[in-house]
Structures are given as C-alpha cells and as structure tokens.
Amino acid sequence: MTSTQTRRAREGVDVPSRFAAIDAVKGQPEIAQSDVDDAGDARTATSGVRERAAAAASPGHRARGDGGEPTARLSRRGGGRRAPQHLRPGQETVAGMADFSPRGRGRPHVVVVGGGFAGLAAVHGLRGVDVDVTLIDRHTYNTFQPLLYQVATATLNPGDITWFLRSIRTHQENVRFLKGTVVSMDHAMRTVVLDGGQSVGYDYLIISAGVTANFFGVPGAPEYSMPLYRRTQALALRDKVFAVLEEAVVNGRDRDLRIVVVGGGATGVEMAGALTELRDNDLHVTYPELTPARVHITLVERQPFLLAPFHPTLREYARRSLQRRGVDLRLDTSVKQVRPDGVIIGDQVFLPADIVVWASGVRVHDRVAQWNVPQGRGGRITVDDHLRVDGLNGVFAVGDISVEGGDRALPQLAQPARQGGTYVAAQLKAVLTGRQVTSFDYHAKGTLATIGRNSAVAQINGLPRLTGVLAWVIWIAVHVFSLLGNRNRFATMLNLSARYLFWHRSHNAIVGETPTVILDQVAHRDRVRRHRPDRLAS
Ligand SMILES: Cc1cc2nc3c(=O)[nH]c(=O)nc-3n(C[C@H](O)[C@H](O)[C@H](O)COP(=O)(O)OP(=O)(O)OC[C@H]3O[C@@H](n4cnc5c(N)ncnc54)[C@H](O)[C@@H]3O)c2cc1C
C-alpha cells in the first residue's frame, strides 16, 4: 500500500480497489471454508476466497474512525486505551466490507485468531480484564488433537474431543466468538479480514492459528493419503477403515488388506497401535468373514528410530511394543510417492495399500503468507522473547504457528502453546496497568505417548523414565484431565473404560456411514469356481 493510498483509506476516501472489493464479495459462490481441507488451503480454497482476501486487504475496505494509527509497541499510552470508533456490527464500510468489531466501549479490543490450546489460554487469561476480546476460529469448536486418533479408530465420539467455542461465554463476559477463516491482515489499518467478508479491527492481536499437515512435497500425498489434523479428517479416516472392511466382506475375502501409516512420531505410533487393537481384538467377532492375519499394518519412518523426542530407551520400548503387536516397521525408509493403490518407498519398492495415513510433520497454513507477518523457520511467524511479532506493534504470535529467533524454537506441542497463551494474556494485563513483564520462560513438564492398551512411554520431569502400564495410566489421566469441559472428560472416560476395562467383551465400535457395496460379479464367480465348483454347476 502506498502512503497516499493509506492516507486516503484512513480518511475514508474512495480508492479504486474498493470496487474490486465489492465485486469480489458479491460475485463469489458460497464457500464453506471450514470444509476446505487444510492440506490444500492454497490449492483448494478457490480463487474466490483469495480474491476476496486480496480485495479485503486492499486499502479503503474499512473506515476507521480512530485514524488507524498503529499503536506504540505495547506502551499503555499508544497501546489502545483510546477506543476505536468502530462501526456498528454488520454495518457496511465504504468498500462493502462489513465491520464486525465490537461497539466501542472505551476499552481496548483484543482479537485472538484461533481457538486452539494457545488461543483459548490467552482468552482465559483475559477474563476479568478491562478489554473486549473477540475470538475468531474457522470452526465453532476447539479440537483436542492428541485424541483424534481415538476418533479415527472408532473408540471415541467426535463430540468427546471437541468443545463448543461459544460456550466460553459461560464464565467470561468480555469475550465474544466470531466464526470465520482469517484470510488477510492489514497491520497499518489494524484489521483482520475473514473469508466471509467481515472485517474486524484490533488494538491488540494474538495470532494462534496453529499449523497443518506437511506433505513435504511427496507426489500424490495430498491427493491419496489421509492426514490426521482435524475432526473431519479423523472421521473420514474412520469411515474409510470401515468402508474398506465392508467392501472386503463382499468382494475381498480372498485378498489381504493393508494400511500404511507414514510417520513414526507420537501420532503415527498411536495410530498404528490402535489399528492393531481394532484388528486383533475386534475383527474376529465383528467381521468373522475376514481373517485378521490378512490385515497388515505397516509403519514407515524416515529416521532409524521411532518417537524422536524421546530417550533412546523409550524409543526402543515403542519399537518392540509395536513389533509385538504385529506392526511391520520400515525404519530408515522414506516414502517417495503415494499412489491410489499404495506407496513407493526407498529404492522404488512398491507397498500396496488400501489406506495411507499421513502422520508426518506439520507446516504453517499457506494463507499466513497473506497476513503481512515475518516468517522464519518452516514458515512460522517470528517473535521476540516476549512473543511479540517482529516489527509489529501490539501483535503477538503463540503456539505452533510461532517461532522465536535464534535457537529457541519451542516444540510444537500443547504445553508451549498453553503457556504462551497464558503469558501473552498476563503481558497484556501488565501493560494495561503499567507494569513491566519479564520474557517468556517455557517450563517443559515432560512428554507422553501411548502404543496401545497397557503400553506407553512417559518422560516426565522429576520422575524416572516410565514404560508399560504405569505410563499408560498416566497417559490416560493426563489426557482426560486436559480435555475441555467436564462433559467431555466424563464421556471420554466412559468410552475409554468401555473399551479397555471390558477389553474382551467390548467390540462396540463408534461408526459412521459407509457406502453401498456393489458385488463384483466376476470376482464372485471366480471365488465360487475355486471354492464351490458344485454350486456353479447347479
Ligand atoms: C494428531 C495429533 C496428535 C497430537 N498429540 C499431541 C500430544 O499427545 N501431546 C501434545 O502436547 N501435543 C500433541 N499434538 C500437538 C498439539 O495438538 C499442538 O501442538 C497444539 O494443538 C498447538 O496449539 P495451537 O493453539 O498452536 O494450535 P491449534 O490447537 O491447532 O489451534 C489452532 C486453531 O486455529 C484455528 N485456525 C486455523 N487457521 C485459522 C484461520 N485462518 N482463521 C481462523 N481460525 C483458524 C483452527 O481451527 C484451530 O482451532 C498433537 C497434534 C496432532 C495433530
């Protein structure tokens, strides 16, 4: 934006791009952005959204009564005590963008982008503080990602691990929720713009939009593998597993079924372990037509070991535990290509697969490139030791999406995200009351991963390294306790108990829809010819 454009925009003067903005907003078909796969956010989010974003980010899309001056870097004087003279919610701005900022109440407006671990911790930390908070998320719910694999393997309901973000108002009156995907940001105008065309002004901005699956440029991976990062993806994976089983009952009894899990981190290990439980504990009861031994689970990992962040003895425990469960481990092996019928690994070896689960690596969302923020390692937003975005006043980035300069890259885990969110809220509180704050200090508490029933590894500060049943019980306790909302804790506890306490009698998988299976007449006749030629003759 040129200085002239900026000035004219601030003055509410028409600029040429405003017409583009109106056209872009009016001319686009409805897009359920939350249904657009992360993996393809740049690829599949359609040009419409991008055009809207571009138009929205252009000058003149929003008239700001406060002059749109950037506030001084976290100084109380410039930090937003002046209330922005926002338009009424829903009121049209000059460029056809509806301003969804709260009505000015004479106090600063904090916008939080992303209601994950980091964003919610920040919002909670601002409870009772003299600010207006707007929490924006592309979903109306928070997802507890560490238990997504339990949804994908039919042990938990999706509702057990998701939490309605609007219910945050039960205990916090200074927050309101806005559903939408943030597509662009204008830090000169101090606005963020959503895919639906709404524009929201901020005095302070906390960016906590997390990350998404990283396919590392492997050909075919985005198209043919199934990532596990969102609730919809977990449900798609679960339904695919049961669709393959139902199909096999009708058309595939004579062939082997294969699932390949890509990635030997916690998600890959947990997923592979849970799939073996489904196979070994349930299949002989629920799918007597199939032979469990003909269901193969393979885990492919680029490193020569599993669970990279753990101590070597715990990695070794996980390896043995998975092997005991019959997982075919391909360590020190890279996936070169994913095809509709399998994966190419190592030196052009083809592994057939009915399902390929992608549990390998994360990266920031493509659209962060439109947010006018500095990006560092892995595209993460660079911050200083106070989690302030480099070069921007009153803008913070926390959780998976941010990275501190130098060698202090925190792990992309729930704990750093939570602690970062809490810290930023405390920092804002301090600034608003004129106090000084020290830099962010992350306290690592430890790491856990489970392989399956009675088997887990735990590396907890102050405790010896743990494996087996004790680690597994700790893993369950920590995960159930960490869920949001008592109902989710009870429901999860109940479903895990139904699964694990009644291990040999509990085969009640939580299932969804599977497509109609069409009998393959040719294969059927072949099978009859081979096994019951007498039937064919008659
Ligand atoms: C399968 C899986 C298992 C995991 N297991 C563990 C574990 O056992 N232990 C552990 O510590 N960590 C685990 N993690 C990592 C942990 O979940 C993350 O580190 C943590 O969620 C990061 O928190 P966050 O707030 O930065 O991001 P998230 O929790 O991902 O939240 C980001 C939020 O931003 C929203 N959002 C994204 N883009 C936009 C946008 N453009 N506009 C509006 N909203 C947007 C999203 O909908 C989401 O609600 C796991 C992750 C996965 C995927």
The ligand as a Gaussian input file, in Angstrom:
#p B3LYP/6-31G(d) Opt

LIG

0 1
 C       -2.969000     -35.917000      15.757000
 C       -2.227000     -35.040000      16.719000
 C       -1.841000     -35.516000      17.952000
 C       -1.167000     -34.699000      18.857000
 N       -0.798000     -35.206000      20.080000
 C       -0.203000     -34.412000      20.979000
 C        0.120000     -34.885000      22.289000
 O       -0.137000     -36.050000      22.610000
 N        0.707000     -34.015000      23.161000
 C        0.981000     -32.723000      22.825000
 O        1.482000     -31.961000      23.648000
 N        0.711000     -32.248000      21.596000
 C        0.123000     -33.052000      20.675000
 N       -0.182000     -32.571000      19.425000
 C        0.219000     -31.198000      19.095000
 C       -0.740000     -30.205000      19.703000
 O       -2.067000     -30.594000      19.415000
 C       -0.421000     -28.841000      19.151000
 O        0.904000     -28.536000      19.494000
 C       -1.350000     -27.787000      19.713000
 O       -2.665000     -28.061000      19.291000
 C       -0.925000     -26.397000      19.254000
 O       -1.833000     -25.468000      19.747000
 P       -2.159000     -24.151000      18.924000
 O       -3.120000     -23.377000      19.755000
 O       -0.919000     -23.508000      18.487000
 O       -2.884000     -24.660000      17.600000
 P       -4.209000     -25.499000      17.441000
 O       -4.558000     -26.228000      18.674000
 O       -4.018000     -26.290000      16.197000
 O       -5.325000     -24.393000      17.206000
 C       -5.351000     -23.590000      16.081000
 C       -6.768000     -23.071000      15.889000
 O       -6.753000     -22.098000      14.878000
 C       -7.855000     -22.277000      14.007000
 N       -7.483000     -21.710000      12.727000
 C       -6.530000     -22.138000      11.860000
 N       -6.433000     -21.315000      10.826000
 C       -7.335000     -20.331000      11.024000
 C       -7.717000     -19.185000      10.292000
 N       -7.108000     -18.840000       9.147000
 N       -8.708000     -18.402000      10.774000
 C       -9.332000     -18.721000      11.927000
 N       -9.003000     -19.793000      12.671000
 C       -8.014000     -20.582000      12.225000
 C       -8.058000     -23.780000      13.991000
 O       -9.377000     -24.109000      13.627000
 C       -7.728000     -24.153000      15.427000
 O       -8.881000     -24.134000      16.241000
 C       -0.863000     -33.373000      18.509000
 C       -1.244000     -32.877000      17.264000
 C       -1.925000     -33.694000      16.381000
 C       -2.346000     -33.162000      15.051000

